Amino acid sequence: MPVVILFFIAACKQKKSSDTNGDQKEKFFPVLSFIKSQVAQIDTSLYSIKKIVYTDSAHSDTIFIPREEFRSLATDFLTIPDLFEKKYIARYKEEKLFDQTLNRVIITYTPQNPDKEEIQQQEVLIIPDPSGDKVNSIIIERIISNKDGFLEKKMLWQVDRSFQVITTSQKPAQPEITTTLKVSWNEKEEE
């Protein structure tokens, strides 16, 4: 993991946004690999894992789940297109900024042609620290639209703590349904 943090330090110090050339691969943050490493860490942990499901904000279920189920619950994150792959470099643009209010470096990826991509936005929030920058959270917005209907997923991965997926779906001639899945394993008090 320290290599990833060093990668961030180097990437965040550069002011230039990514263009569409193939040399930008080193500058895109490997979100999918990072999340996979988090899942692998949880696979071998002793954390109590809690799952909460809200349906249309009216009904919720809370249960503790066995560690073996965690990976399947994280499927939405584990199946995202990997923007770190070379084929996505020209299709996405990268923007880096520092938000003084939040004290976060924010790296944002947006598609050049939003109508042609599933990932509409991907953000990596990093806490800068002289002893080593730390990834705080990852936000992903994914839209899948076809003849079978519309599916939107707003996903939040809070590093070493929890993840949340808000899914809005609508099939032809049916009402829209919104479901929120929250899974926590090492949740701390809000900072």
PyMOL commands that set and color helices and strands:
alter all, ss='L'
color gray80, all
select helices_A, chain A and resi 2-13+22-27+31-43+67-73+75-78+86-89+114-116
alter helices_A, ss='H'
color red, helices_A
select strands_A, chain A and resi 49-55+59-65+92-99+104-111+119-127+134-146+149-158+162-170+177-184
alter strands_A, ss='S'
color yellow, strands_A
deselect
rebuild
show_as cartoon
